Structure formats: structure tokens, C-alpha cells
Amino acid sequence: MVTQHQKSHPEATIDDDLRARNAQALELVREWLADESGYDEKVFPVLKAELEADRLSYRRRFKE
């Protein structure tokens, strides 16, 4: 005989794992938003130029 507690236990573990991973992801996003090192301002123009140079379509990926 399977009780309700036995049936929900694996689901509870999955839910707890998902909550923990979501909390870690949220913390990472908060760190990115709080970053004031200027790294993204330096690197994005280079990345953008490389993406434009290697595009397969005639259309531009980014508007100037």
C-alpha cells in the first residue's frame, strides 16, 4: 500500500531542488546587475562587431 506521504516525497525533493537552483540563478542575476566593473561596456562592442562580421544573413543583427 502506498501512502500519500510516500507518493509526494520524490516530488517534494524535486521541488526543493528546483527552488534551490532558482535561488542560485536569482542571486547570479542580482550579482550581474550590481556589477559596476565596466567589463560589459568594454566587451560588448567587440562581441557585437564579431557577431556582425560572422552573420550568415544580409540583415544586420543590431541596429546602430
N, C-alpha and C positions, 0 to 999 in steps of 0.2 A: 504494500500500500504506500502510495506517495502522498506526503502531506503537502500543504500549501507552502510551508517553510522550506522544504526540500526542493520544491519546484522553483521558487523565486530566488534561491541562493545564487546560482550562476548568473542570473540576470542582475542581481544586486552587485556582484563583483564586476560585471561588465560596465554597469552604470557608474560605479565608483572609479574604475579605471578611466572611463571617458571623462568624468568630471575632473580628475587629476590632470589628464592631458589637456583638457580645455583651459584649466587654470594656468598650466605652464605656457600654453600658447598666448593667453591673455597677458601674462607677465612679460613675455618676449615682445609683444606688440607695444606694451607700455614702455619698455626699455628703448625700443626703436623711436617712439615718439618723443621721448625725453632726451635723446641723443643730440648734443649740440656741438659735436666734434667738427662738423663741416665736411665730413667724409663724403656724404651723398652729394653735396654741391660740387665737389671736385670730380667725383667719379661718374656721375650721370651724364654729363656732356660727352665723355669718352665712350661710354656704353651706348648712348644714343647714336653717335656717329658710326660706331661699328655695326649696330643693328641696321641702320640705313644703308650702309655700304654692302651688306650681305643679303639684302632683301631679294626675293625671287619675283616680286611683282613690280610693275611700273609705278604703282601708287606708293606714296610716301607713308611711313608708319606714324610719323609725328608731324603735327602742324608746327610751323615755325613761329 
